[in-house]
Structure formats: structure tokens, C-alpha cells
Amino acid sequence: MIINILAGGPEDLLPDLTEYIEENSMWIGVDRGVYHLLRKDIKPTIAFGDFDSVSQEEWNFIEGQVSELKKFKPEKDETDMELALNWALEQKPAIVRLFGATGGRLDHLLANVHLLLNPLKAKNSAHVTLIDRFNTVFLKDPGRYTIEKKIGQKYISFVPLTLDVSNLTLEGFKFPLKNRHISLGSTLCISNELINDYGTFSFSEGILIVIRSHD
């Protein structure tokens, strides 16, 4: 199962959502993202939010279209996106995609990137990615991984999320590495590129943010 979550980030940063409509997928709307989905003729299975970013007219439209609404007070311990992601992970999906989670407020962006830690902390096997028009972002814990060249996402960057990442090895890249230690704040692995159809990366300790992007 695939679960797609749309939050209320700037519409001009959204990819073409129709490319992510699949037979075995469901959609979740988050706050103003619910309104965006409905305007694109995509009906969410469930919606989360305090809905403080929609007008009364927009709320009335949402309420008339979505059968399962989880409305919360603005004063709460979790963000709307976290509530939606936690629910999604409970459904045991193979893939979760987060849209509308970038742009606008920097605090929201940083919080959403850190939400990618939730499945790792819960030892949930779902592959959670954050996607906008220019970027795909996901986290990896220690291991060895294969990564495929993708048209339209030329650059691949590796950014430490933890204090240290140990024995980082990059093979099949323009700028290879062998058992390199990188620390939080390092920009060593920004804007790398694959030289073949596939490459591999591996490391023994820490957590990496992997960012695939284009200009």
C-alpha cells in the first residue's frame, strides 16, 4: 500500500500529483492541503488539521466533501503533519510520500524533515519520502544501499543528521568516497552525481539525509 500525504505548502512547489495516483494508493489531506486535493479532483480518505489556514467558505466545502475529518485545536503537542504521518504509519504501508511540506516557513520545513525519523525510531519498514518540484528527500540508517540514476534529478547529496556518520563509502559516483567519517555541519557530500545507471552508498554509524534534486 502507498499513502500520499498533502500538506498546505505553496502550490507552486508541488509536483504533478496525478503522476502519483495509483490503484493501491490512498490520499491524506493535511490542513489547507485538503482543499488543494479537492480542487485537483482528488478525494482524500481522511483529513487532519486545525484548519486555521482555510476560510469559512473553504471549510464548508471541505466538510461537505470529506467523510472522515480529524479536526484539532491549534494548541496541541503535534503538528498536523505529524498527526497524519503517525496515522499513516499505523496502516503499515510500504511507501509514504509527503507533499506540500516545503517552502514558506523554515520551521515547518525543518520539522517535516525531522519527521522522517519517525519510522526509523519506530522500526517501521515504510519508506517515507518528502517530495516537491525540485527535490526528493529521505533518511537512511546504517547499511548498504543501491541508488538509481533518475532523469530530472541529476544531483544527489548526503547530509549528516546525527553528530557523526562513520565509514561513508560512495561507489559509482563522480566524487567517490571510501570509509570517510563526516560530521554534522559537513558539506563534503553536496551535489554529487552518478556516473553509471546505478551507484551504492554505505555507512556503519549515524543517520544520513539523502537529497535528490535538480536546478
N, C-alpha and C positions, 0 to 999 in steps of 0.2 A: 504494500500500500504506500502511496505517496500523499503527503499532506502539504499543501501550499498555503502559506500564511501571508496575507497582505495587510500591512500597517498603513498609516496615513502620511508617509513621507511624500516629498514633492513628486507629482506625477511625471514631470519631465525626466526624472531619473529612472523610471520604470522601464524594464524591457517589454517586448511584446508578450503580454501574458497569454495570448492564445497559443503560443508555442509550448506552453506548459499544461495545457488541458489534455489529460489522458484518461483512458477508460477507468483505470484503477486509482484515480486521484480524487481528493476532496479539497475543498477550499474553506479556509477560515478567514473571516474578516476581523480586523482589529481597529476599533475606534473609527476614524474617518475612512480607513481602508475599506470598511463595509460599503460605504457609499460609492467609492471608486469601483468596487467589484460590480455592484448592481448597475451602475452606469455603463459597464462593459458587458452587460448581459451575462454575468457570471454570478450565480446564486450560491452564497456560502452555506455550508451545512450548519455552521454555528458561528456566532459572533461574540467578541469580548470587548469590553471597554467601559470607560466612564462617559464617553460620547460628549465630552465638553468641547470638542472641536467641530461639532456639526450644529447647524441651525435647527430651530424647532421644525421648520418645514422639512429639512433633510431627515431629521429623526423620525418624523411621522412616516416618511417614505420608507425608511429602513424598517420600522416597526411593522409596516404592512407587508413587507416582502420576506423577512427572515423569521422562520418559525421558532428557532432556538436562540434567544438573546441572553447573554450573561452581562448584565449591567451592574457596575460597581460605583461606589462613591469615589470621587477623586482622591480622597485621603485614604491611602492603602499602602501596604508594605511592598507589593509587587507592581511593576509596570504592567500596562495592558498587554504588551508583547510577551512578557514573562508568563502571564496567566495563560495566554493562548498556547505558547510553546510547551508549557508543562502539561496542558491537556492533550496536546498533540502527541507528546512522548508517551503518555499513558495508553495511547491507542496502539502502541508497538509497530509504528510504521518502519519501512525500510529507508525512506528518504523524507526529510522535511526541508522545504525551501522557504526562506524568509524574504519577502519583497517589501518595498516601501520602508525599509529600515535604515536608509542612509539619507544624507542631505539635511538641510535645516540645522537643527540644534546638535551641537557637537556632543553634549552629554548623552543624548539619545543614541547617537552613533556608537559611542564607546560602550554604553550599557548593552546595546544589541550585539556587539562583537563579543563581549564577555558572556552573554547568554549562550554562546556556542559552547561554553564549558559545561553547561548543564547535563548534556548526555554523557560526557566523559565522567563527570562526578558521579552520575547515577549508574555508570557502567551499562548504559543503554546503547545498543548497537546501531541506532538510527544515524544515518549520515545527514548532518544538518549543515546547510549552506546558506549564506547570505548573498543575495543576487541583486545587482542593479544594472543599468545600461552598460556600465564600463567595467564592472568587477564581479568576480565570484570569490567568496571568502569562506574558508573552513579551517577547522583546527585538527591537529593530529597529535596523538601522544606517541611515546617511543615505539619504533618499529621500522619496517622497510616497506616502502610504497612505490607503486608504479604510477606514473603520471603521463597522460597522453597529450600530444600536441593538438591544439584546437585552433581552427581558423577564427580569426577575430579576437583572440586572446593571446597575443604574442608574448607578453611579459608574465613571468612567474617570480614572485617574491616570497621569501621566507623570513618571518619576523618572530623573534622570541617573545612568548607571552609570560614565561617564567624567568626567574633571575638568571638561570643558565640553561643552555641547551648543549648537550655533550655529544661529541663524535659525529657531528653532522657530515654526511657524505652525499655529494651530488654527482650522479653519473648520467652522461648523455646531455649535459648542459654546456652552453657556450663558456661558462665560467665554472668548471668543476671544483669540487672540494673533496678532501679526504680526511676524515676523522677530525674535523675542525670544531673547536669549542667557541661558541658565540654567546655573548651575554646580553641581558636586557638593555636596550638602547643601541645595539649594534645595527648599522645599516649595510653591513658587508654583503648581504644576500638580497639586495633590492634590484629589481629589473633584470633578472636573469632570463635566459631563453633556451628552449630545447633546440638541439641541433639535429635530432632524429625524430621519428614519429613518436617514440616513447623515451622516457628517462626514468630514473629512480632516485629517490631520496630516502635516507635512513638516519636515525639518531638513537641514542641509548638512554637519554635522560632529558626531561623537560617537556614543554608543550610549545608547538610551533603554530603560528598563524600562517596559512598558505593563501596567497592572494594571486589570482589570475586576472589580468587586466589588459586593457588597450587604451590608447590615447583618445 
